[in-house]
Amino acid sequence: MSFHHLCTTGALCLLASTSAFATSAAWDTPLAGYSGDGTSSAAPWASGAAYAEWNVFDSASSDATPDIAGSGTLSQTSPGAGAFLTGSGNIYSAGGGAAFSIDLVSSLTGSYDIWLRVATQGTAADSVATLNGIAATKQVSFSAVLGGFGGSEEEAYWHWTVSSPLALQFSFGSSEAHMSLDQLAVLAAPVPEPATWLSLAAGLGVIGALARRRA
């Protein structure tokens, strides 16, 4: 589709001229018990967890500098799909589907819950994403209809539980054109060990026994 035709339909002009719908580092909905309001590297979703978040992208092809905490590289694996950077810092795929990968070096030991969280405008991300080749199904946590060119603003996440991963390699995207990638975040939170749960249960049992004795 030509640049002129996109502008006459209002799609490109609106995407390129408006600011991102999502406020930097502030998501419309909470996830997995965390606020998602990581306003600095010292305050991500969860302390002591691997974390990286992008709010304004550096280029349409690659961004190795997360805006909040963490380290990792986001890559557009099909840059021939007419992808470009909007004025608000979104990655907009105008001419076809979008395909992205995220690579994070990992030194995680033990079991971890891993979340990939994505905010889009226009066309939503596809249902399935993968972590190290393992598929997960999208869970939509926020959706609102957009005016003008149509489509929606959507926040969604995918969840996996993995053990001691040497790397975290994600793949996601959209099979349809006009997805505007607004925000992106990855969170790895340790899964409590069984001993931790047993200690917690024992502690609660002691508290309950003391309460009964005092009653």
N, C-alpha and C positions, 0 to 999 in steps of 0.2 A: 504494500500500500504506500502511496506517495506521501511525502511530507505535507504537500498542499491538501490532499484529501483528508489526512488525519486532522489538520487544523480546521478544515471546514466542518468536520464532524464534531469538533470540540474536544476530542479525546486527548490528543497530544497537547494542545494548548493548555488545557486544564491541568494535566499532569505536570507539565514543565513549568508552570507559572505559580502553582499554589505550594504552600508549605506542607510538610508531612502531617497527616492527621494525628499520628501518635506523638505525644510529647516525648522528647528525648529522655530515656531511662525510666519512663513511667508508662506502664501498660494498663489497659482498661480493666483487666480482670486479674485476680490473683491466680497462682498456679502452685499446686502441690504444697499448700500451706505457707508459701512465701509471698511477700507483697509484690515483688518484682520491681520495686522502686529503688534500684541501685543508683543513687545519685553520685556516687564516687567509687573509686576502686576499693575503698575501705568498707563499702556497704552494698555488696552484691546481694543476690537472693538469700544466700545462706553462708555464714562464716565457715571457714575450714573446708570449702568445697571448690572443685575446679569450676571455673566460670569464665565466660567471655561474652561480650555483647557489642553488637554493631548498631548504631543509630543513624549515622550519616556515612554513606559509603564513599570511598576514595575514587573508585573508577568502576566502570561497568564490567571489567574483566577480572579484576583481582583486588583484594583488600586484606593486607596482612597486619593491620593496626586496629584491633578492636577499640571502640570508644570508651568502654568501661571494663576495667580489669582484664585479666587473662591474656593469653596469646593464642594465635591461630591464624589460618589463612582461609578466606572465602574466595572461591574461584567460580566464574561463570564458564561452564564447560561447553556451551554452544553460543559463543559470541557472534556467530554468523546470523543469529536470529534477530538482528536489528536492535540489539540491546544498546541503551545509552543511559547516561547519568542525567537525572532531572535536576532542575534548579534547587530542589529541596533535598537532594542527596539520595534519592531512591534509584534503584536499578530497574529501568522500564524496558521490557522486551516487546517491541512493537511489531516485529515482522514474523513472529512465530513463537513456538513454545520456549520455555525457559528451563535450564538445567544447571543446578549449582552443586558444588561440593565444598565441604568444610573439613580441614585437616588440623587436628590438634595433637601434639605430642603428649603422651600420657605416661605418668609414673604412678598410677593408682594401684594400690594393693588392697585386696579384699573385694567385697561385693559393693557395687554402686548402682544407684538409680540414676539414669541419664535422661535428660530432657533436651529436646531440640524445640525451640519456640520461634515462630515466624509470624510476622505481621505483614499483610499484603493489602493492596488496593486494586480495584478493577477485577481481573480474573484471579480466583483463589488458587492456592497451591493444590496439587494433586493429593489424593487421599493417602498414598503410600510414600514413606520415606525409609531410608535404610541407614543403619549404623553398622559399620564393618560387615556389610553385606546382609545383615539381618533386617527384615522388613518389620515395620510397625504401621499401624493405622492412625490417621489424623484424628485428634479430638478438638473440635471447635469450641473455644472458650468465649469468643465474642464475635458478633457479626452485625453489621448495619448496612443498609442499602445506601449507595452513593447516588447523588443526583448527577445531572449532566450526562456524561458518557455511559453511565450505568455501572453494573457490577456491584461489588461490595467492598467494604472495609472488613477484614477478617483477622482475628488473632487465633492461632491454633498451635497445638503442640503434639509431639510424638514422644513416647516413653519406652525405655528399655531398662532391663536389669542385667548387668554384666559383671564378670569377675576378673579383676586384675588386668584390664586392657592395656596393651602396650601402645596403642594409638586409638584415637577416636576419629573415624572417617565417616562423615555423613554425606548422603546424597538426597536431594529433593528438587522439586521444580513444578512446572505446569506444562501440560501437553498442549494447552491453548495459548494463543497470543494475548497480549495486553495485561500481563501480570506485572505489577509494580511492587518490587520488594522494598518494604518500608523499614522494618526492624528485624533483627535476628539475634538470638541468644542461645547459649549452650550452658547447661548446668549439670554437674555431677555431684551428687550427694551420697555420702556413705550410708549403706544399709546397716542398721544396728545389728551387732552380733547377737546370737542367741543368749550368750551370757549376760549381755546388757539387759535384754528383756527379762531374764530370770531375776537379775538383781533388782530391776524396777518392780517386778511383781512381788518379790520378797519384801521390799521396802513398803509397798502399798499394804501388804498383809500385816506388817508390824504396826503401821499407822492405824489400820482398821481394828486390830486387837486392842491397842491402847485406848482407842475411842470407845470400844465396847466396855472395857474395864472401868472407864470413867463415868459411863452412863449409869 
